[in-house]
Amino acid sequence: MLARLRALPSGLARNMSAATRLSLVAVVVALGCLVITSVVGLQRGSELAEQSLRDRLTALAAVRADEVERYVDSLERATISQAISPSTAAAIDELGVAYRALATPAPSAAEEAALVEFYRDTVAPQLSAARGKPVSPEALLPRADAAVNLQTEYVVPYTADERALIDDAGDGSSWSELHRELHPRLSEFAGHTGVEDYYLIEPSEHTIVYSTAKDIDVGTSLRTGPQSGTALASLINSLPSAPERGAAVIADFTHYPPAGDEPSAFIASPVIVDDVLHGFVAVRIGPGQLTAITTDDETWTGLGRTGETYVVADDDRLRTEARGFLEDPKAYVLAAEADGTATAEEIRSM
């Protein structure tokens, strides 16, 4: 600052009084302090804003985690509630008898041909596209006459969305009569809880005697049928012969062939009345409900233009959809491929 004063024209410097010079020095010093204070204040303000944002995001993530946990807990309680109801036990018993009656008369040649065509032209191509390799339709076909007759009436003629709406296929069977009475109530339960499917499973062969969605698993045995190697089959088959009433078991997300290989988790509970095992209740959970929670129905409220919350399991894999994938799936996959952050199998799966 003194050097600047020396740089003033000599005449001007000579004409300045000592008081004026001191005032000028004071002004320069004050301006310097103001600049330094402003810089420090801005830096501190930026740090405080960043910390506030970090705290806000942490709190929001904790809220979302609690919401996911509460949702899963509520599904577990709802499944158990269904399982301990005497009406559920009666429904499984009656549906089991009606299902076995579906074995007669045996399927006609035309019905079997229609089923084969459906698996060859619809089911196998869908799974082949999802897996990136050919899928044999013969390995997926149900073999039991009752299952063939059931799927011929309730699966083959309809799209996936239509099947859940059918109360009575009009085949005159006792199974359809029971289904007409039960389906509205059970489908309402599935819709209210947000599950993708609701199953009633008999205890001897673990046959799915009722399904809300009517995918290709309906009517098949989880012990010996074409879906015996799935996560649902493993979950039910893992239960002891004398399971505990009011208990529930959960299977983590994995690809489920009857749902077109969509990632699915399951909750199951034994149906026990008066110490007698009548079967099992199970529900299938897709990633949609959990993603709706973590993304606030894809509005990402409070997360700005790029923020997101998501669920990661112990295997370090997502259990909900990423924001970038939801907003632009093609760009997300291309970016993952270009960056090398996903394997070829993972990219194909996405």
Long-range contacts (C-beta under 8 A, 24 or more apart in sequence): 1-25, 1-28, 1-29, 1-32, 4-28, 56-302, 57-303, 57-307, 60-302, 60-303, 60-309, 61-309, 64-293, 64-294, 64-309, 65-311, 67-293, 68-290, 68-293, 68-294, 68-311, 71-194, 71-289, 71-290, 71-293, 72-250, 74-193, 75-193, 75-195, 75-267, 75-283, 75-285, 76-248, 76-250, 76-267, 78-189, 78-193, 78-283, 79-248, 79-267, 79-268, 79-269, 79-281, 79-282, 79-283, 80-246, 80-247, 80-248, 80-269, 82-189, 82-269, 82-281, 83-245, 83-246, 83-248, 83-269, 83-270, 83-271, 83-272, 83-280, 83-281, 84-245, 84-246, 84-269, 84-271, 84-272, 86-273, 88-200, 88-271, 88-278, 88-281, 89-271, 89-272, 89-273, 89-276, 89-278, 89-279, 91-178, 91-182, 91-200, 91-210, 92-200, 92-201, 92-202, 92-209, 92-210, 92-271, 92-278, 92-279, 93-278, 94-178, 95-175, 95-178, 95-179, 95-182, 95-200, 95-202, 95-209, 95-210, 96-202, 96-207, 96-209, 96-279, 97-174, 98-173, 98-174, 98-175, 98-177, 98-178, 98-209, 99-146, 99-150, 99-175, 99-202, 99-207, 99-209, 99-219, 100-146, 101-146, 101-173, 101-174, 101-175, 102-145, 102-146, 102-149, 102-150, 102-173, 102-175, 102-219, 103-144, 103-145, 103-146, 103-149, 104-145, 106-145, 107-145, 107-148, 107-149, 107-152, 111-148, 111-149, 111-152, 112-148, 114-152, 114-156, 115-141, 115-142, 115-148, 115-151, 115-152, 115-156, 116-141, 118-155, 118-156, 119-216, 123-216, 126-260, 127-257, 127-260, 127-261, 130-255, 130-260, 130-261, 130-349, 131-261, 132-345, 132-348, 139-226, 140-216, 140-226, 140-257, 141-226, 142-216, 142-219, 142-220, 142-225, 142-226, 143-225, 143-226, 144-219, 144-220, 144-221, 144-225, 146-219, 147-207, 147-218, 147-219, 147-220, 147-225, 150-175, 150-218, 150-219, 151-216, 151-218, 151-219, 154-214, 154-218, 155-214, 155-215, 155-216, 155-218, 158-214, 160-213, 160-215, 163-213, 163-214, 163-215, 164-212, 164-213, 164-214, 166-214, 179-210, 182-210, 183-212, 186-210, 186-212, 187-212, 190-283, 193-283, 194-288, 194-289, 195-283, 195-284, 195-285, 195-289, 196-259, 196-262, 196-264, 196-284, 196-285, 196-286, 196-288, 197-259, 197-283, 197-284, 198-281, 198-282, 198-283, 198-284, 199-232, 199-280, 199-281, 199-282, 199-283, 199-284, 200-279, 200-280, 200-281, 201-236, 201-279, 201-280, 201-281, 201-282, 202-279, 203-277, 203-278, 203-279, 203-280, 206-233, 206-236, 206-237, 206-280, 209-279, 213-259, 213-284, 215-258, 215-259, 216-257, 216-258, 217-258, 227-257, 227-258, 230-256, 230-257, 230-258, 231-256, 231-264, 231-266, 232-256, 232-264, 232-266, 232-268, 232-282, 232-284, 235-266, 235-268, 235-282, 236-268, 236-280, 236-282, 239-268, 239-270, 239-280, 241-277, 242-277, 243-270, 243-272, 243-277, 244-270, 245-270, 245-272, 252-313, 253-285, 253-287, 253-313, 253-319, 256-284, 259-284, 259-286, 262-286, 262-287, 263-287, 287-319, 287-320, 287-321, 290-319, 290-320, 291-320, 291-321, 291-326, 293-320, 294-320, 295-320, 295-321, 295-323, 295-326, 298-326, 325-350
